[in-house]
């Protein structure tokens, strides 16, 4: 009996000890939680908070900015019709110049003629057409000018306006229009300025008249303002392509340039007007 009673007391003491330990742990945990709550409460500051209406306004402003930026991105991805037209017109001009150059090279392989893409010119350098101090064409040089005139006359109808039907989608799908085809005379720096101006102008005029003799319809190709596209200009020594410091450079400055200038529409509406004007003769000629 005594042994049984002793074991019972021992078991009760153990249970009481475990209960006391759990209570102490719970109290300690609650104490830690209270300390943490006190810490965070001490860190609270009204300055770190935003009134509800200000928060909503900020969110609205942010969303509106995002919406505006997305709309701007969409616009940037859209192709500007005017920019696209001018890019296609530049490509059409380059194609014309290379056709002229290649046709001349087939008949006159030794002819010093080059395309200058950035200037939109077909360049005859040195004594390609004229001998030094002369504005007269020899017979062999005249044949070059006549060949140039006939090729140009065959190409211009697709890029200009005339009495007959000239435009076709196969040769000018971008509806590019030529403003001017300018025959430009240039000299080196030797001699008086007035003399060089007269010499360069006379060379341009001689080229012009010789081209007209070979292809009279060259003056029947018109731009948007109903003006003949073919024109002449003389610049003397004022527009050198190289410094006049060596015989080779001076020879490069003595030249005839055939410059093609494309029409620049003012806006997208004018592009549509160009299309209508080019297509209209086709409609009239249709049966």
C-alpha positions in Angstrom: 0.0 0.0 0.0 2.7 2.4 1.0 4.6 1.7 -2.2 1.4 2.2 -4.3 0.7 5.5 -2.6 4.3 6.6 -3.1 4.1 5.9 -6.8 0.8 7.9 -7.1 2.3 11.0 -5.5 5.3 10.8 -7.7 3.1 10.6 -10.8 1.0 13.6 -9.7 4.2 15.7 -9.0 5.5 14.9 -12.5 2.2 16.1 -14.1 2.2 19.2 -12.0 5.8 19.9 -13.1 5.0 19.5 -16.8 2.0 21.9 -16.4 4.1 24.5 -14.8 6.7 24.3 -17.6 4.1 24.7 -20.3 2.6 27.7 -18.5 6.0 29.3 -18.2 6.6 28.8 -21.9 3.3 30.3 -22.9 3.8 33.3 -20.7 7.3 33.8 -22.2 5.9 33.6 -25.8 3.2 36.1 -25.0 5.8 38.4 -23.5 7.9 38.2 -26.8 4.8 38.9 -28.9 4.0 41.9 -26.7 7.6 43.2 -27.1 7.3 42.8 -30.9 4.0 44.6 -31.0 5.5 47.4 -28.9 8.4 47.6 -31.3 6.3 47.9 -34.4 4.0 50.4 -32.7 7.0 52.6 -32.0 8.0 52.5 -35.7 4.6 53.6 -36.9 4.7 57.1 -38.4 1.8 59.1 -39.9 4.3 60.5 -42.4 4.6 57.0 -44.0 0.9 56.8 -44.8 -1.0 58.2 -47.7 -4.6 59.4 -47.6 -7.0 57.3 -49.6 -8.0 60.0 -52.0 -4.3 60.8 -52.8 -3.5 57.1 -53.3 -6.4 56.7 -55.7 -5.4 59.8 -57.6 -1.8 58.5 -57.9 -3.1 55.2 -59.2 -5.3 57.0 -61.8 -2.4 59.1 -63.0 -0.2 56.1 -63.3 -2.8 54.1 -65.3 -3.4 57.1 -67.5 0.3 57.5 -68.2 0.6 53.8 -69.1 -2.4 54.1 -71.4 -1.0 57.2 -73.2 2.4 55.4 -73.6 0.7 52.4 -75.1 -1.2 54.6 -77.6 2.0 56.3 -78.5 3.8 53.0 -79.2 0.9 52.0 -81.5 1.3 55.3 -83.4 5.1 54.8 -83.7 4.6 51.4 -85.1 2.3 52.8 -87.8 4.1 53.7 -91.1 4.0 57.5 -91.9 2.5 57.5 -95.5 4.5 60.6 -96.4 7.8 59.2 -95.2 7.0 55.9 -96.9 6.2 57.7 -100.2 9.5 59.7 -100.1 11.5 56.6 -99.4 9.9 54.8 -102.4 10.4 57.9 -104.6 14.1 57.9 -103.7 14.4 54.3 -104.7 12.6 55.0 -108.0 15.1 57.8 -108.7 18.0 55.5 -108.1 16.6 52.9 -110.3 16.1 55.5 -113.1 19.7 56.7 -112.8 21.1 53.1 -113.0 19.0 52.3 -116.0 20.4 55.4 -117.7 24.0 54.6 -116.7 23.7 50.9 -117.7 22.2 51.7 -121.1 25.0 54.1 -121.9 27.7 51.7 -120.7 26.4 49.0 -123.0 27.0 51.3 -126.0 30.0 53.2 -124.7 31.9 50.9 -122.3 34.8 53.4 -121.8 32.6 56.4 -121.0 33.5 57.9 -117.6 29.9 58.1 -116.2 28.8 57.2 -112.7 25.7 57.3 -110.5 26.0 59.5 -107.3 23.1 58.1 -105.2 23.2 60.6 -102.4 23.0 63.5 -104.9 20.6 61.9 -107.3 22.9 62.5 -110.3 24.4 60.8 -113.3 27.8 62.3 -113.6 30.0 62.7 -116.7 33.5 63.6 -115.5 36.6 65.1 -117.0 36.4 65.0 -120.8 33.6 62.6 -120.9 31.5 65.0 -123.1 33.6 68.1 -123.6 37.3 68.9 -124.2 39.0 71.5 -122.0 37.8 75.1 -122.6 35.2 74.0 -125.1 31.4 73.8 -125.1 31.1 72.2 -128.5 30.3 68.5 -128.8 32.4 66.4 -131.2 30.6 63.9 -133.3 31.4 60.9 -131.1 30.3 62.8 -128.0 27.1 63.9 -129.6 26.2 60.2 -130.1 26.5 59.8 -126.3 24.2 62.7 -125.7 21.7 61.4 -128.3 21.7 57.9 -126.7 21.1 59.5 -123.3 18.2 61.6 -124.6 16.4 58.6 -126.2 16.8 56.5 -123.1 15.6 59.3 -120.9 12.6 60.0 -123.2 11.6 56.3 -122.9 11.7 56.3 -119.1 10.2 59.7 -118.2 6.5 59.0 -119.2 6.1 56.7 -116.3 7.1 59.4 -113.8 5.7 62.6 -115.4 2.4 63.9 -116.9 1.9 64.3 -120.6 -0.8 64.3 -123.2 -0.5 60.6 -123.8 -0.8 57.7 -121.3 2.5 57.1 -119.8 2.2 55.8 -116.2 1.9 52.1 -115.5 2.0 50.2 -112.3 4.7 47.8 -113.6 7.2 50.7 -114.0 6.1 53.0 -111.2 4.2 51.1 -108.5 5.0 53.8 -105.9 3.4 56.7 -108.0 6.7 58.7 -107.7 6.7 62.0 -109.7 9.7 63.8 -111.1 9.9 67.5 -110.3 12.9 68.3 -112.6 15.7 66.7 -114.6 18.4 69.3 -114.5 21.4 69.3 -116.8 24.2 71.0 -114.8 27.5 72.3 -116.1 30.5 72.6 -113.8 34.2 73.7 -114.2 37.4 73.6 -112.3 38.9 76.7 -110.6 41.1 77.8 -113.6 40.2 81.1 -115.2 37.9 84.0 -114.3 34.7 83.4 -112.5 32.5 84.9 -115.2 34.3 82.9 -117.9 33.7 79.7 -116.0 30.0 80.5 -115.4 29.5 81.1 -119.1 31.5 78.0 -120.1 29.5 75.7 -117.7 26.2 77.2 -118.8 27.0 76.9 -122.5 28.0 73.3 -122.0 24.6 72.6 -120.3 22.8 74.4 -123.1 24.7 72.5 -125.7 23.8 69.2 -124.0 20.2 70.3 -123.7 19.8 71.3 -127.4 21.5 68.1 -128.6 19.2 66.0 -126.5 16.1 67.8 -127.9 17.4 67.3 -131.4 17.5 63.6 -130.8 14.3 63.4 -128.7 12.0 66.4 -129.2 9.3 65.0 -126.9 11.7 65.5 -123.9 10.0 68.9 -123.3 6.6 67.3 -123.3 7.0 65.6 -119.9 5.6 67.8 -117.1 5.7 67.9 -113.4 2.9 68.5 -110.9 2.9 72.2 -111.8 2.5 71.4 -115.5 6.1 72.6 -116.2 8.5 70.7 -118.4 10.8 68.7 -116.2 13.9 69.2 -118.4 16.0 72.2 -117.4 19.6 73.6 -117.5 21.9 75.3 -115.1 25.6 76.4 -115.0 27.5 76.7 -111.8 31.1 77.4 -112.9 33.5 76.5 -110.2 31.1 77.0 -107.3 30.2 73.4 -106.7 33.4 71.3 -106.8 33.3 67.7 -105.8 37.0 67.7 -104.9 39.5 70.3 -103.9 41.1 71.9 -107.0 44.6 71.0 -105.8 45.6 68.3 -108.2 45.1 67.7 -112.0 43.1 64.6 -111.1 40.7 66.5 -108.8 40.4 69.3 -111.3 39.3 66.8 -113.9 36.7 65.5 -111.6 35.3 69.0 -111.1 35.0 69.6 -114.8 31.8 67.7 -115.4 28.2 67.5 -116.6 25.7 66.3 -114.0 22.2 65.0 -114.9 20.3 65.6 -111.7 16.9 64.0 -111.1 14.8 65.9 -108.5 11.7 64.1 -107.2 8.4 65.9 -106.2 7.8 66.2 -102.4 4.1 66.1 -101.5 3.0 68.4 -98.7 0.9 65.8 -97.0 -0.8 62.4 -97.4 -3.8 64.0 -99.2 -1.5 65.2 -102.0 -0.2 61.6 -102.4 -3.7 60.5 -103.2 -4.1 63.4 -105.7 -0.9 62.2 -107.5 -2.3 58.7 -107.7 -5.6 60.0 -109.2 -3.8 62.2 -111.8 -1.6 59.3 -112.9 -4.4 56.8 -113.2 -6.9 59.2 -114.8 -5.4 58.9 -118.4 -5.7 55.1 -118.1 -9.4 55.4 -117.3 -10.0 57.7 -120.2 -8.2 55.5 -122.7 -10.1 52.3 -121.5 -12.7 51.1 -124.0 
